[in-house]
Amino acid sequence: MRIGMFGDSYLPDVNGVVTSIVTLKRALENDGHDVFIITTHPSLIHTSYEDRILRLPGIEVKQMYGYVATSPLHFKAFGIVKEMKLDIIHVHTEFGAGLFGHFCGKMLKLPIVSTYHTTYEDYTHYVNVFNSKTVDAIAKKSIERISRLYGASCEAIIAPSQKTKDMLIRYNIQRPIFVVPTGLDLERFDPHLSDSVRLKEIRDQVGVKEHEKIILFVGRLAKEKSIDFVIDGFRYIKEMELPVKFLIVGGGPEMDALVEKTETLGLGDTIVFVGKKPADQVPAYYHASDAFVSASLTETQGMTYIEALASQLPVFARPDEVLTGLIEEGKTGYFFRSPQEFAQRVQQWLAVDEPVRIQMRMDARRQVDVYDMRTFAKAVISVYQNAISRYANTYRIESVTMKDELAEITAINRTEKFTLMMLSDVCIAKELVKGKMVSEKTWDQYRDEEKVAKAYQAAIRKLAVKDRTKKEMFDFLNENTDCTLVQINAVLNHLGERGYIDDGRYTHSMILNLRALLMGKSRIIKTLKDKGIDENLITEALALESADAELNLAIRWAEKVQPTIGGRSLIAKKQKIRQKLLHQGFDLSTTDQAMTFLSFEDELVQEKQNLFRAALKAANRLRRRFSSQKELRLAIKKALASQGFKFSDINEVVEEMELEHEPKDSE
């Protein structure tokens, strides 16, 4: 396998990330893999490539312990990376060289694995110079977003410890996260390999006497390492006259402040700073010491703890999740929570018998067998294989275009391009951005979201013509789309959230329209219920009307229909008006009241004329059915009576009628 490792630092720099890269490179090469290093060096324009190490130009940031900041784009270097013909890219940083690694992965269509070495949220003090809680909160939130963004572009993420994995899960990173503790070349820290003359030189440099012990710290001298906490502990150690000296190996931004603190406390003869040392010299400092200490609580794994244990040194440390399984109280080291307790633990350690001290050294070495670099390499190769397999069935998002409330997402699977649509809110919630990798299974799930988006689009077109109720839209979507009930409800909820459907608003609007048509309450209720509106919602809306609104509308409706009913008796006309009022939705009580407001003076004047015309119609209709005049007149009277005319008026009109072709009485 041909592997490209991208990191912002590499040899001759010495830090935990470099140690991890160097160890992994050596172990992978021992197993026959080809490893290429892509890192930085302090040069504004020069790109160098030698012995499979590609160094990108960058600017040294001295405030950050010589960190070299570089651009994410290097076209000349990209051509060199292309010629490496890599199978996989492994990034070890979220910045400069790491961004370049992501760029190469995208352009060369290679799977990317990322190791999250640093808990950046513990380093916000570098940007929070005024110690502001607001700035700190913003910085931590930004770190979370950046971590989630970078994680989305990887096929797999390696966390050095469960503590780191838990943090990434808290960041809501959705990619597979594998806990792979960083391995070590344990043989390199075997005390028997150090030259005794060199060890004596180191002890002489510290000025330690034969009966005195050396407690060592190795690492970057930075605020997050809490070295000042240990220095405070040595103030108590000196007061207790314990035969111990503190040896500090490393450099960094806090160097001057720590030296000044040491002098201020009068510990210049107890604490010795020897500065930054090359990686190949570091094991000798472990072997020249008797114990190791660190008060840091920001480690993702704590490589120096493992190095110390591999060097057979008991470790003093503050309780931290990453130390679970490493430090066992009184067996491989001691925990402390305050400077005073640190001094007490040192006194406890000094008091143990020599056989116990020797046993602690043996236990310390056995404790780190699991971190053998061969085990480390096998675990990482397993992650690589998983990533390559996933990448073969993974979609890389090429573009996300937002338009109104819809998003169009284009993705590539190897060489084939796909496009789908989803709601913008869903797209944002799923954090779909250019460069994000999604599995084939996830992409198929997005197609379900496309159904929702298309149904939503159809619903908008439907509502653009006419306002509709939630039930009407449900029926429309159910009949015209293949969405499930869950998806239809999702569309309806989105329409509701955007205010496109609102049964309350619809109810008030419809009541106004139906009232304009002089419709009564009962018919309004039925009409709206047929459209799926809850009766309680209708009742609440109608209750907002004035008390006499219903009667006024009934009167207006009765006055409107009154002139349209003619050719019948006054009683029949009144009955017809009553029927129309009831049919219009007014109740019986309101109908009766409305009738009392009508005037029928004109109808009274027309009553006899209407009676005469009705009599003629009845005569024409009935004359052939009866053989005698008497029977015909009686039938006419009955017909007129059924139409509501007064009996006295009927007798008068019918008796005065001259019936043509009247049948003869059979006498």
Secondary structure, DSSP 8 states (H G I E B T S, - for coil): -EEEEE-S--TT--SHHHHHHHHHHHHHHHTT-EEEEEEEEEBSS--EEETTEEEEEEEEEGGGTTEEE--S--HHHHHHHHHH--SEEEE--SSHHHHHHHHHHHHHT--EEEE----GGGGGGGT-TT--HHHHHHHHHHHHHHHHHHHHT-SEEEESSHHHHHHHHHTT--S-EEE----B-GGGG-GGGS-HHHHHHHHHHHT--TT-EEEEEES---GGG-HHHHHHHHHHHHHTT-SEEEEEE---TTHHHHHHHHHHTT-TTTEEEEE---GGGHHHHHHT-SEEEE-----SS-HHHHHHHHTT--EEE---GGGTTT--BTTTEEE-SSHHHHHHHHHHHHTS-HHHHHHHHHHHHHHTGGGBHHHHHHHHHHHHHHHHHHHHTEEEEEEEEEETTEEEEEEEETTEEEEEEEEHHHHHHTT--TT-EEEHHHHHHHHHHHHHHHHHHHHHHHHHHS---HHHHHHHHHHH----HHHHHHHHHHHHHTTS--HHHHHHHHHHHHHHTT--HHHHHHHHHHTT--HHHHHHHHTTS-TTHHHHHHHHHHHHHGGG--SS-HHHHHHHHHHHHHHTT--HHHHHHHHHT---HHHHHHHHHHHHHHHHHHHHHHGGG-SSHHHHHHHHHHHHHHTT--HHHHHHHHHH---TT------
